[in-house]
C-alpha cells in the first residue's frame, strides 16, 4: 500500500537552497514503498493520497457512499491484429464451419508488444503505420511474425460448448428450435456511452455467419414500462435505449467512446450468437460512473424480466452493499465480468445477486471435445465486503464452502489469443473491421445468452422464470458429483497470479468457478429444475457518528418477499424499524459490530449483514489562532471563527479596550492602540458545553511607521489535471517586512515535489493519480505571523 508523502517544512530566506533539498528528500522518501501501476492494475481514485490511506485499514474505516468519481471499465481484450474476412462458409449454413479448425493469423513482431486491453481498430492501424515506417531488425523492411492468434466463429463456439445446431439460414424454426435459440426471452446489455453503429455491426455479423437478422429500433423516451414481453415465436429484435444518470429513459444518446463502442459491439454479437432468437435491449448509460451504470441496471429492472449482462467492473468497496437492491429485480438474472487484470475482486461481479463470469483459454479443432485452461488475465478472488451467500456455504465441488463471497461462479472462453470474431465499424460508419476479441467481456454475454436459452426452455416446459440462477447452478448441478460432471467441464489448470488460491484446481476455484458449460446437459437440467427463492441479501457497511448526537441510517436489504428485521450486538437504545431505518437517540462513544438479520416472511430464509458503528467523543471547537498586524488608529478586523458542527458562543480574554467579538467569531477594533497583545478567543459549543481556545498575537505598529501594510498571506487557486499527465501548480506567499519565511505543506500525494523561488512555491507532479486531494499550506514568518490556506487538487 503506498505511503503518504511527509510534511515538507522549510525555514529559509526567500530563494534559499534549503527548500529544494527538503522537497528532494520528501520525493525520495515517497518513492520508497510505493507500488508500481501497470495498464492492467485497477487503482481506486486517490489511493496515493495521504487523505485516503485508510484504504489499507479494515472495512469499517472506508466510506459507505459510492464515490462520485468512481468509474467502471470495460473488460474486453483485442488481439493486436486486423483479421481478414472470415470467409463465406457460414452465410447460407450457420453450422458449416463447426467441423472446421479455427483460423490462425500471424501477429507481426512489431505489434506483439501492444497491450490487448481495450485495444481498438484505430490503435492497431496506428501501430501498423508506425511499424511500416520503421525498418525491421534484420534490415529487410519485412514484418516478422512473433505469435499467432486463433479465432473462432459462432458455429465453432456453439459446437465446442455443445449448443444445439441452428436451423438453416432463412428457415422457420419449430417450437423446440425457437426455445433452443432463446425465443421469448430478453437480454439487457448495460454499457456506458454510445455506439452509433451497434445495429449495423450486428447486421454485418449476422450476415457473415448466417445468424437470424434482428429488427432494430431506438426506444423513445416516452415508451411505457414495463416493456411488452416478447412472443415465443418472435424473431430477434435489437432495441437501443438511452438512460439518464437517474435511471430514467431519455431521447438523447450519450457521447461516443471508441472503447465502449467496441465493448457494445462485442456484447451484442456474442449474446446473439448464443441466443439468436432472444430480444436484446441495449441500455447506454450517459457515462461510466458506477452511479450511472447502476441506474441503467435499475432501468432494465423497470423494463421487465430478463438477463442483465454487465461486461464492466470497478474495484469493490464497502459502498457495494448499498447497491444490492439493484440486483433484486423480479424474475431478473444478473451477470458480470470478473475482470481482465488477473487475481482481484471487482464490482458488480462480487455482488451475491450477480453471477460472476470468469475466463478460459479454449482449444477446439472442429472435432472431438474441447479442452480449456484458466486464462491468465481472468479476475476472481474472495470479497472483503460480502459475506458468504447461502449458495456457497456448502456443497461446492472440491472445497465444500468458502469463507466469504468468492468469484468467479462460472466461466467461458476469454483469452484474446484464442479469441472470437467481432465486427467493428469506425465512428462515422463504413466497412467493418474484423477483430479477434477476448476478455471476460466475451464470456459474460455468452453466459447471458445461455441463461436466456435456459429461460426459454423452462417456459416451453411450463416452468417458472429462471431469474437469478445461483441456486440451480450450485445446488441442482454443482452439489451432486454426477450432475456436476455432466453439466460442467471442470477447468483444473492455469493460473492468474501467485497467491495460494490463484491456480485452478479440481472442483470449484476462484478463476473459473464451477467451470465452463457442457451446454446440452446443463440446459436440460436448468430447464427442468425447480428454482428456490434466494435468501435475503443484507448489505454491510461502516457508519460513524458523534456521542450525544442522534444517529440514523438505513439498512440495505434485497429480497423477493417482505422481510422482518432484527439486530444483534446492538448497544442499548439502538432499534430498527420495519422499513429498515436504524435509530439511536443518544449514542455513546465506542465501536459496535451490529448484525442485521433479515428473515423472508414467506420462505423463512434469512440473510445477515454487519454494520460497524463507530461513535467518537465530541471534540471542542477548534480555534486556529495566529498572528495579526495592524496600524495605530486604523480600524482592524479579523476572523476568530472556530470549526464546529454545533452553534457556538464566543468570548475574548486579554483583549485591549475597545476590541470586541461578534456572534460569528469576527473580531473588530475601531481605534487600535500601538503595542503587542495576546488575545485569546474562546469558542463554546452550545450543545456539548466544550470550549476551544486559540491565541492571536496582535501587533499594532505606530502610525506612520515603516512596517509594510498588510499581513502574511497564502494564495493559490485550485489545481486540476489529467491522470498520467504532468501537473504543475504555484502557491504565492506574501510576507511584507519579514526577514525569513517558513512553509509547511501537508496532504501532498505521493510523487508530488516542491521548490521555492522568492516567495513563490512551485509544485510538480510528473505522473498524477486520479482522485481528489487537499494540500494544507501553513506559512510562518520572522514577525511571528501565521497564515494558512487549502489548495484543492482534482485529477481526472
Protein Blocks (a to p, Z undefined) as FASTA:
>chain_A
ZZddddddddddehiaklmmmmmmmmmmmmgopacddfklccdehklpmklmmmmmcfkl
pcfbdcfklccddfbdcddbddddebjklmmmmklmmmpccddddddfklmmpcfehpaf
klmmmmmmmmmmpccfkonopacdfbdcddddfklmmmmnopacdddehiacdfklmmmn
opoiacddddehjdfklmmmmmmmmmmnopacdddddddfklccddddddfkbccddddd
dddfkopacfbdcdddfklmmmmmmmmmmmmmmmmmbccdddddfblcfklmmmmmmmmm
mnogcdddddbdddddfklmmmmmmmmcghiacdddebjebjadddfklpmkbccddddd
dddehiajddddddfkbgcdddfkbccdfklmgopahklpafbdcddfbdcdfbfklccd
dddddfkgpjddddddedjklmmmmmmmmmmmmmmmmmmnopacfkjaklmmmmmmmmpm
klmmmmpccdfedcebjbfklcccehjdfklonbpcdfklmmmmmmmpccdddddddddd
dddddehiacddddddddfbdcddddehiaehiacdfkopacdfbacedddddddddddf
klopacddddddddddddddddebpaddddehiacdddfbdcdfbdcddddehiaehiac
dfkopacdfbacedddddddddddfklopacddddddddddehiabdgdidddddddddd
dehiacddddddddehiabdcdddehiaehiacddehjaccdddfbaceddddddddddd
fkopacddddddddZZ
